[in-house]
Amino acid sequence: MALSAVLRLGALRFSGAAAPSAARTLVAAGLQGQRRLYHEAVHDHFNNPRNVGMLDKNAAGVGTALVGKASCGDVIKLQVAVKDGIIQDAKFKTFGCGSAIASSSLATEMIIGQHVDEAFKITNKDISSHLKLPPVKIHCSVLAEEAIQAAIGDWRKKQEAVSASA
């Protein structure tokens, strides 16, 4: 039975003692196929996000990115603290769904301790495959990839400015 038909049945007024129970059963049966399940890694990073916070955006060794997708409302602010080309720390703040938060949290874990050149190569596929994101949530891992690249890009611009002024 199509979901719209089930919802119409659920919205009808039934008479009799068993009717409300029957309506709930019909609606629940129709919605059962629509339920979206997330891998435990998504739940873990959403419920226990790592590296939430901010770094000093004015520090020479800190790169900052702000990326978003207007169509879904997800926005990620990601910052990296780099010393001698190695990402020493990463912080994020994310406004969005659980998959966006989980992708941001995982991204920070993946890049801390990495050389900036290696971290720059991390792709959305690396993130989404670890989290086992459903296809409709892949865009969250794309945002995390873009945030990593933009934060490293911002850090590189700062390093060029420091070199040019020296």
Solvent accessible surface area in square Angstrom, and as a share of the most:
residue,aa,sasa,rsa
1,M,156,0.70
2,A,66,0.51
3,L,56,0.28
4,S,61,0.39
5,A,26,0.20
6,V,3,0.02
7,L,85,0.42
8,R,150,0.55
9,L,54,0.27
10,G,27,0.26
11,A,83,0.64
12,L,104,0.52
13,R,239,0.87
14,F,82,0.34
15,S,108,0.70
16,G,57,0.55
17,A,107,0.83
18,A,75,0.58
19,A,13,0.10
20,P,68,0.43
21,S,56,0.36
22,A,49,0.38
23,A,11,0.08
24,R,159,0.58
25,T,87,0.51
26,L,62,0.31
27,V,36,0.20
28,A,62,0.48
29,A,64,0.50
30,G,16,0.15
31,L,77,0.39
32,Q,135,0.60
33,G,72,0.69
34,Q,117,0.52
35,R,180,0.66
36,R,124,0.45
37,L,132,0.66
38,Y,63,0.24
39,H,67,0.30
40,E,134,0.60
41,A,16,0.12
42,V,7,0.04
43,H,90,0.40
44,D,56,0.29
45,H,6,0.03
46,F,93,0.39
47,N,98,0.50
48,N,87,0.45
49,P,54,0.34
50,R,69,0.25
51,N,39,0.20
52,V,80,0.46
53,G,19,0.19
54,M,112,0.50
55,L,33,0.17
56,D,87,0.45
57,K,122,0.52
58,N,122,0.63
59,A,35,0.27
60,A,56,0.43
61,G,25,0.24
62,V,10,0.05
63,G,0,0.00
64,T,33,0.19
65,A,4,0.03
66,L,127,0.63
67,V,24,0.14
68,G,44,0.42
69,K,81,0.34
70,A,107,0.83
71,S,98,0.63
72,C,53,0.32
73,G,32,0.31
74,D,3,0.01
75,V,58,0.33
76,I,1,0.00
77,K,52,0.22
78,L,2,0.01
79,Q,2,0.01
80,V,0,0.00
81,A,21,0.16
82,V,14,0.08
83,K,134,0.57
84,D,131,0.68
85,G,10,0.10
86,I,59,0.30
87,I,0,0.00
88,Q,98,0.43
89,D,41,0.21
90,A,0,0.00
91,K,47,0.20
92,F,5,0.02
93,K,93,0.40
94,T,26,0.15
95,F,157,0.65
96,G,32,0.31
97,C,41,0.25
98,G,24,0.23
99,S,3,0.02
100,A,0,0.00
101,I,34,0.17
102,A,0,0.00
103,S,0,0.00
104,S,1,0.00
105,S,0,0.00
106,L,8,0.04
107,A,1,0.00
108,T,0,0.00
109,E,74,0.33
110,M,53,0.24
111,I,0,0.00
112,I,62,0.31
113,G,52,0.50
114,Q,70,0.31
115,H,74,0.33
116,V,6,0.03
117,D,68,0.35
118,E,89,0.40
119,A,0,0.00
120,F,73,0.31
121,K,132,0.56
122,I,17,0.09
123,T,54,0.31
124,N,25,0.13
125,K,151,0.64
126,D,62,0.32
127,I,0,0.00
128,S,12,0.08
129,S,71,0.46
130,H,96,0.43
131,L,0,0.00
132,K,123,0.52
133,L,15,0.07
134,P,26,0.16
135,P,118,0.74
136,V,89,0.51
137,K,31,0.13
138,I,57,0.29
139,H,42,0.19
140,C,0,0.00
141,S,0,0.00
142,V,54,0.31
143,L,6,0.03
144,A,1,0.01
145,E,32,0.14
146,E,76,0.34
147,A,1,0.01
148,I,0,0.00
149,Q,53,0.24
150,A,43,0.33
151,A,0,0.00
152,I,0,0.00
153,G,24,0.23
154,D,42,0.22
155,W,31,0.11
156,R,75,0.28
157,K,144,0.61
158,K,46,0.19
159,Q,56,0.25
160,E,119,0.53
161,A,62,0.48
162,V,76,0.44
163,S,81,0.52
164,A,88,0.68
165,S,97,0.63
166,A,119,0.92
